[in-house]
């Protein structure tokens, strides 16, 4: 009896089993495909674009001093690696330092603004004027007044980079939850307790958003300033290498330096994104993964 | 903790002839008098705009009264208050444990093993002892509210203010939290002022119901609910519960009629 009873049940279970599994399997396979496609598709399109560039040059018989083939650019990159790498390090150094000073200055000023309305009233016009005046137009003056080339470059990169950090952090410090703010009042929190335990954590996502923008701007500032500064020598960054190569009609070398600048930008963006992700992934809405 | 019967409790806070007028000339409260005694569970019951939340904010010291005085028996200290808002109001960047630690931190205390024991004691009172390391976003609405209640009670304040804390929750969660709140009160003997617009919630929870009317905001009636604690399903289904709810409901209607007459 029991065997006869259980027989069909087992059969129906095994019938339902594979169908369920097949569906599950299909979904899993699609997920895996998407996972791979996420990396493969952009790489493939990029490779295709480079191949098309190469073909374009060959088909139209374009001279290398007008548009070099990608292979030639790569070859130049390897041959001139010594000079270019030195310049890359300098550009990286200026960008990194400017960003660091922008963080300290931007956050420091934002905190000052949040502590004192008078400080905000007094200094925010300066910050806005510095921000809205194009850096190319200020840079020549900076290089007249400042002897050291490095300090001049740093100052230019800093001017462009610090404003988004200041603006975002100021907004963040003001964007505390009203009820939480009341709670701190009820607990008789002093100014520092309020700043450290309420305002700064509330401002963190805003600050990190500003940092992402500032990273890109610091690089732009460093490159633009070097175009203005002009003079070369040993301590020259990538921008000067591009300028120099263009005077000498070394087009492949211009491309090589350009690739390095683009790479620098990507690295800075990736780094700031990673920092942002690591700082927010535990609690912030932006880092929330939804199923 | 044993609580003295109504009428024999030592007072802890007095509101005397308190007026609150806002800048636009709106009179939020007029001549409010209230004595809060140790162990009271007071409900401020009234229609919206009757100034019940304003009264709570005045007691919390978030704004000064326009006229009148609010006096703490024996002076005010930083250990006087715990607050639960309508929203859980947790710090999203901090774990549950760190959120409950906040009132200790504001009093200059460090996370010693003693403080930590107390934090986990209150967390276990609200059934969340296993969630100390979780972040608020990992919790449901009801659980967040429990954390908020645990935070308010952690330092054993003299008075706990609750501003419609369960209004945004579904009925089932709300009843569960009402039960939990009463068992917490029984364990700690806390004094509570509870703002609500639900007649049934006020009758179930409190031993003093103050019915308020609007325009201007004022107390029009006080009901003493003599049912003993702990209260549970027996109280919710008793005849006396129905009678008190009827009385409170009538008073609330009276308040609304007064309001219409004034308009």
Boltz contact constraints between the chains, C-beta under 6 A:
constraints:
  - contact:
      token1: [A, 179]
      token2: [B, 85]
      max_distance: 6.0
  - contact:
      token1: [A, 179]
      token2: [B, 87]
      max_distance: 6.0
  - contact:
      token1: [A, 179]
      token2: [B, 89]
      max_distance: 6.0
  - contact:
      token1: [A, 180]
      token2: [B, 89]
      max_distance: 6.0
  - contact:
      token1: [A, 182]
      token2: [B, 62]
      max_distance: 6.0
  - contact:
      token1: [A, 186]
      token2: [B, 60]
      max_distance: 6.0
  - contact:
      token1: [A, 186]
      token2: [B, 81]
      max_distance: 6.0
  - contact:
      token1: [A, 186]
      token2: [B, 83]
      max_distance: 6.0
  - contact:
      token1: [A, 187]
      token2: [B, 103]
      max_distance: 6.0
  - contact:
      token1: [A, 187]
      token2: [B, 106]
      max_distance: 6.0
  - contact:
      token1: [A, 188]
      token2: [B, 78]
      max_distance: 6.0
  - contact:
      token1: [A, 189]
      token2: [B, 106]
      max_distance: 6.0
  - contact:
      token1: [A, 201]
      token2: [B, 93]
      max_distance: 6.0
  - contact:
      token1: [A, 282]
      token2: [B, 135]
      max_distance: 6.0
  - contact:
      token1: [A, 283]
      token2: [B, 92]
      max_distance: 6.0
  - contact:
      token1: [A, 283]
      token2: [B, 93]
      max_distance: 6.0
  - contact:
      token1: [A, 283]
      token2: [B, 135]
      max_distance: 6.0
